[in-house]
Amino acid sequence: MDGSLHSFLSAESWQGMIFSGGWTVAAGGKTDVTAPADGSHVASVGKGNAADVAKAAAAARAAQPAWEATPAQERARILNAAADALVRHGEELIPWIIRETGSIYPKAAIEIEHSAGFLRLAAVAALEPAGRIIPSQDGRHEELLRVPHGVVGVISPFNFPLILSVRAIAAALATGNAVLHKPDPRTPITGGVIIARIFEEAGLPKDLLHIIPGGGDVGAALCEDRNIAMVSFTGSPEVGAKVGEACGRNLKRVQLELGGKNALIILDDADFTAAAANAAWGTWLHQGQICMATGLILAPAAMAGTLAEELAAKASRLPVGNPATEQCALGPLISDHEAVRIKGIVDDAVAKGAKLLAGGTPDGKMFPATVLADVKPGMRAFEEEIFGPVAVVVAYENDDHAVELANMSEFGLAAGIIAKDLGRARKIGNRLRVGHLHINDQTVMASPHAPFGGRGRSGNGTRISGPAIWEEFTQWVWVTTRPDAVVYPF
């Protein structure tokens, strides 16, 4: 890489620090960031604790009213400037993303492109009307205003740390909130430092954005601190349930975007080549570490075996390696623990009668593209979110059976249907309990324009992005006005 590019994210300015009123030493000390591909040292960042959260939350609450009063045009300008900074420095930032997250170059580039899109759409949302006039029963003037909650806590995961942090941070800032953000401790540079730097360059006023990497104690502090009015969480259902419980106990608004066991239904009239390509991409992109990843490939019984063999052939052509130093299609999983867990799911399926046609055995964090055929309900591969590069092929008998299998999951995030008969596909899709439905596409889809979220174990019914920005990050205030005060009989 060209050393002349290394000025925007120069580690001298943030190494070992958190971003809270500027770059500062954390009360919790500092922690090292290592590359999942080879365990090498990437950098050190500040490690926050509850004391850091308390201090930042108080500062954010004090700064927020002025930001709420800032004209929407100015808030939009800063968000657009942050997007400009992200794009302008993208080629410098992509190698950091690759090394820290284990993603291949195209996925890292998507993080830059999509995050800029979320920032720009949030800027557009900032300019939308934040109120409406409603009818009055007695002649007074009545209006509804949407006002920010105040301070929003954001907790983001490791898999798409830039996108999944920016989309909530941008929405909260656009609507007049201040933000405390806890990125995943394994990806605090992509999910934290980069974001702090683009908003620094954009001129965001002091104390409106605090970024505090840390463990569960920092997340718990966000849920408990009385200066934080809302928490936006993206992560596992298990942790999300704890976040929801804590926020409920403290009477905070909570937005939960959790996991998925997403079905791709291939109908008997589908183009076989397109169906196989969609199944492969939806399953193996970023090693399957995506909440929207295709977790079940439902194919007609007459096609399922042939499709599984085709996927196995594709798997054999996808090299696994270190994306920072090698040409590869799949990078490392985030941890050795994840490799062991996923191997256990594969072994369970094989022990219960599934056929392993490709992959299945990791080398440390390197897990090859894997194909399981003849998977049935009762196997962990059918029931659980795998969050790894495992294609799970399930045969169905008819359309009703396909819907039944897809709806067996407790999750309800995304589904895709590959078919030539669009009317038939839509009728099937309308019966699926999901938050996203894609006809003639796989399940890994997101847009700044679209409300993102799911049902059941995929979330608490809340959404993020698009029109959900104002729905989730603000609340209604009812205002009535009379020309003169009423004299009541008491």
URZIFEN-V725735 format. One record per residue. SS is DSSP state (hx for helix, st for strand, lp for the rest). PHI is phi as a letter, one per 20 degrees, with the letter a starting at -180 (NA if undefined). PSI is psi in whole degrees, 0 to 359 (NA if undefined). Layout:
SS_PHI_PSI / SS_PHI_PSI
//
This chain:
lp_NA_146 / lp_f_116 / hx_f_337 / hx_f_343 / hx_e_348 / lp_e_60 / lp_d_324 / lp_f_319 / lp_d_32 / lp_g_121 / hx_f_342 / hx_g_331 / hx_e_338 / lp_c_353 / lp_g_124 / lp_m_11 / lp_d_164 / st_d_164 / st_d_103 / lp_b_98 / lp_m_29 / lp_o_181 / st_f_125 / st_b_160 / lp_f_137 / lp_e_146 / lp_f_332 / lp_e_1 / lp_n_221 / st_b_166 / st_b_153 / st_e_145 / st_d_128 / st_d_151 / lp_f_127 / lp_f_335 / lp_f_320 / lp_c_2 / lp_m_8 / lp_f_157 / st_f_127 / st_e_308 / st_a_178 / st_d_149 / st_c_164 / st_f_147 / lp_d_111 / lp_f_167 / lp_b_188 / hx_f_328 / hx_f_320 / hx_f_320 / hx_f_315 / hx_f_315 / hx_f_316 / hx_f_320 / hx_f_320 / hx_f_318 / hx_f_320 / hx_f_319 / hx_f_325 / hx_f_327 / hx_e_336 / hx_f_318 / hx_g_323 / hx_f_325 / hx_f_320 / hx_f_324 / hx_e_351 / lp_f_135 / lp_g_142 / hx_g_326 / hx_f_324 / hx_f_319 / hx_f_318 / hx_f_320 / hx_f_317 / hx_f_319 / hx_f_318 / hx_f_323 / hx_f_323 / hx_f_319 / hx_f_317 / hx_g_317 / hx_f_319 / hx_f_314 / hx_f_317 / hx_f_324 / lp_d_15 / hx_g_316 / hx_f_333 / hx_f_325 / hx_e_329 / hx_g_316 / hx_f_327 / hx_f_316 / hx_f_315 / hx_g_312 / hx_f_317 / hx_f_323 / hx_d_347 / lp_m_21 / lp_e_154 / lp_f_166 / hx_g_312 / hx_g_322 / hx_f_319 / hx_f_321 / hx_f_323 / hx_f_322 / hx_g_317 / hx_f_309 / hx_f_310 / hx_f_323 / hx_f_319 / hx_f_321 / hx_f_318 / hx_f_321 / hx_f_316 / hx_f_322 / hx_f_328 / hx_f_323 / hx_f_320 / hx_f_317 / hx_f_325 / hx_g_332 / lp_e_357 / lp_f_152 / lp_g_135 / lp_d_24 / st_a_172 / st_b_153 / st_e_137 / lp_c_158 / lp_f_151 / lp_d_144 / lp_e_342 / lp_c_20 / lp_n_350 / lp_f_159 / st_e_128 / st_c_135 / st_b_157 / st_d_133 / st_d_140 / st_e_124 / st_c_149 / st_f_156 / lp_f_326 / lp_p_271 / st_d_129 / st_d_129 / st_e_134 / st_d_129 / st_c_122 / lp_c_160 / lp_e_185 / lp_e_342 / lp_f_313 / lp_c_68 / hx_f_329 / hx_f_308 / hx_f_312 / hx_f_350 / hx_e_311 / hx_f_320 / hx_f_324 / hx_e_318 / hx_f_314 / hx_f_317 / hx_f_317 / hx_f_316 / hx_f_321 / hx_g_325 / lp_e_9 / lp_n_11 / lp_e_159 / st_e_164 / st_c_135 / st_d_126 / st_c_130 / st_d_102 / lp_f_161 / lp_g_136 / lp_f_344 / lp_e_342 / lp_c_52 / lp_f_346 / hx_e_305 / hx_f_318 / hx_e_0 / hx_b_298 / hx_f_315 / hx_g_318 / hx_f_317 / hx_g_317 / hx_f_320 / hx_f_325 / hx_f_331 / hx_g_311 / hx_f_329 / hx_f_347 / lp_n_27 / lp_f_130 / lp_g_153 / lp_g_145 / lp_m_6 / lp_e_341 / st_c_121 / st_c_132 / st_c_115 / lp_c_93 / lp_f_153 / lp_r_182 / lp_e_205 / hx_f_334 / hx_f_326 / hx_f_317 / hx_f_318 / hx_f_321 / hx_f_323 / hx_f_321 / hx_f_333 / hx_e_332 / lp_f_129 / lp_f_346 / lp_e_352 / lp_d_121 / lp_e_339 / st_b_148 / st_c_130 / st_d_116 / st_d_134 / st_c_124 / lp_r_207 / lp_f_154 / hx_f_326 / hx_f_313 / hx_f_323 / hx_g_323 / hx_f_321 / hx_f_320 / hx_f_315 / hx_f_319 / hx_f_314 / hx_f_318 / hx_f_322 / hx_f_318 / hx_f_328 / lp_e_11 / lp_l_43 / lp_d_149 / st_f_141 / st_c_135 / st_d_117 / st_d_120 / st_d_109 / lp_d_214 / lp_e_191 / lp_b_150 / lp_c_81 / st_e_127 / st_e_136 / st_d_111 / st_e_121 / st_d_119 / lp_e_163 / lp_f_348 / lp_e_5 / lp_f_150 / lp_f_121 / hx_f_316 / hx_f_315 / hx_f_320 / hx_f_315 / hx_f_319 / hx_f_318 / hx_f_318 / hx_f_318 / hx_f_313 / hx_f_313 / hx_f_334 / hx_e_318 / hx_d_351 / hx_g_132 / hx_l_43 / hx_m_22 / hx_m_8 / lp_e_61 / lp_b_134 / lp_f_334 / lp_e_2 / lp_g_149 / st_f_110 / st_e_340 / st_c_128 / st_d_105 / st_e_118 / st_c_150 / st_g_145 / hx_g_324 / hx_f_342 / hx_d_338 / hx_g_317 / hx_f_315 / hx_f_319 / hx_f_317 / hx_f_319 / hx_f_320 / hx_f_319 / hx_f_323 / hx_f_321 / hx_f_318 / hx_f_317 / hx_g_323 / hx_f_342 / lp_e_6 / lp_d_100 / lp_f_148 / st_d_136 / lp_a_196 / lp_e_107 / lp_f_340 / lp_f_339 / lp_c_349 / lp_c_156 / lp_e_115 / lp_b_161 / lp_e_329 / st_c_137 / lp_e_197 / lp_f_157 / lp_f_166 / lp_f_335 / lp_b_161 / hx_f_324 / hx_g_318 / hx_f_322 / hx_f_317 / hx_f_318 / hx_f_314 / hx_f_320 / hx_g_322 / hx_f_323 / hx_f_318 / hx_f_313 / hx_f_322 / hx_f_316 / hx_f_315 / hx_f_318 / hx_f_334 / lp_e_11 / lp_o_356 / lp_f_158 / st_d_127 / st_e_110 / st_e_342 / st_a_149 / lp_m_214 / lp_n_343 / lp_c_116 / lp_e_159 / st_d_92 / lp_m_234 / lp_e_352 / st_e_109 / lp_d_119 / lp_f_160 / lp_g_127 / st_c_145 / st_c_126 / st_d_126 / st_d_164 / lp_l_36 / lp_f_143 / lp_c_160 / lp_g_145 / lp_o_340 / lp_e_145 / hx_g_326 / hx_f_331 / hx_e_322 / hx_e_323 / lp_d_152 / lp_f_119 / lp_e_320 / lp_l_42 / lp_b_175 / lp_e_62 / st_c_115 / st_e_122 / st_d_106 / st_e_124 / st_c_132 / st_e_142 / st_c_161 / lp_e_321 / lp_b_180 / hx_f_317 / hx_f_320 / hx_f_321 / hx_f_315 / hx_f_318 / hx_g_314 / hx_f_316 / hx_f_323 / lp_e_0 / lp_f_336 / lp_f_145 / lp_f_345 / st_e_167 / st_a_54 / lp_e_291 / st_c_157 / st_b_150 / st_c_152 / st_c_127 / st_d_119 / lp_a_159 / lp_e_326 / lp_e_96 / hx_f_325 / hx_f_316 / hx_f_317 / hx_f_317 / hx_f_322 / hx_f_319 / hx_f_314 / hx_g_323 / lp_f_345 / lp_e_355 / lp_e_138 / lp_e_82 / lp_c_167 / lp_e_339 / st_c_132 / st_c_126 / st_c_116 / st_e_126 / lp_m_43 / lp_b_160 / lp_f_188 / lp_e_346 / lp_e_91 / lp_b_141 / lp_b_152 / lp_b_140 / lp_f_340 / lp_e_342 / lp_d_136 / lp_f_127 / st_d_129 / lp_r_174 / lp_c_193 / st_d_170 / st_l_228 / lp_f_359 / lp_e_357 / st_q_179 / lp_e_24 / lp_n_354 / lp_f_167 / lp_c_167 / st_b_145 / lp_n_165 / lp_l_218 / lp_f_344 / hx_f_345 / hx_g_308 / hx_f_328 / hx_f_319 / hx_e_325 / hx_d_7 / st_c_173 / st_c_160 / st_e_143 / st_c_128 / st_e_123 / st_c_127 / st_c_148 / st_c_130 / lp_d_150 / lp_f_328 / lp_c_151 / lp_f_143 / lp_e_141 / lp_e_109 / lp_e_159 / lp_f_345 / lp_e_NA
//
